[in-house]
Amino acid sequence: MTKKELIFLGPPACGKGTQTNRLAEYLNFPHVDTGSLLRAEIKGETEAGKEAKSYIDKGQLVPVELVSRIIKNRLSQEDCKNGYILDGFPRSVEQADELEKMNAEIDKNTDTKFIAVYFDIDTSILVERIVNRRSCPVCGEIYNLAFKAPKKENTCDKCGAQLTQRKDDTREVAQARFDTYNNETAPLIDYYKNKGVLKSIDANGDIETVWERLLEVIR
Ligand code: AMP
């Protein structure tokens, strides 16, 4: 069986998290989301979390050594052996080179298929999306007060936990995150295009429409 390695690119709040959560369930692959892994380190007050916090609060990238260590550890686990959904890594050319090295080490003698999915979206709507975003700290479900509100105010439809707002989902930090994306992450679009593994999808539209487009390109 071919191991499927799916990575996702796109600006903050482009809908990657919502779609990749669903895709992970659909394909029965683990959803490896660097942002959530880092927030869990912060919550657990680990050394890594303490180091990561100052960068996250400013909308900057956490140092590559720290995030690569966390990701390598996660991708080496047994549940990733048939495939994984990697959301939020790599976020720079340096991280992409690191991922290639990790995969070469982890995948010895394994037949693999690597796809980079790019969520192509009109960025003018994204700051509003960010400030309206809420998420479930327990099951990870993502909501938006403007277009995907929970049925009961501030309560997760799936598991009933109280929803929270990410500390970096403010207008000020959002702007810094867009700058970081444009400077460091956007060059990966050409990087993966040149390797012949990039699939772009139109990420404008409602959740169902984007989901159908996503399924088309990951087959
Ligand atoms: P996200 O949940 O993907 O929006 O990520 C939230 C924050 O975590 C980012 O603004 C970064 O500060 C940090 N972060 C997430 N993924 C990475 C990564 N691959 N490299 C460095 N920092 C990251």
Boltz pocket constraint, residues with backbone or C-beta under 6 A from the ligand:
constraints:
  - pocket:
      binder: B
      contacts: [[A, 12], [A, 34], [A, 35], [A, 36], [A, 38], [A, 52], [A, 55], [A, 56], [A, 57], [A, 59], [A, 60], [A, 61], [A, 62], [A, 63], [A, 67], [A, 87], [A, 88], [A, 89], [A, 90], [A, 91], [A, 95], [A, 168], [A, 177]]
      max_distance: 6.0
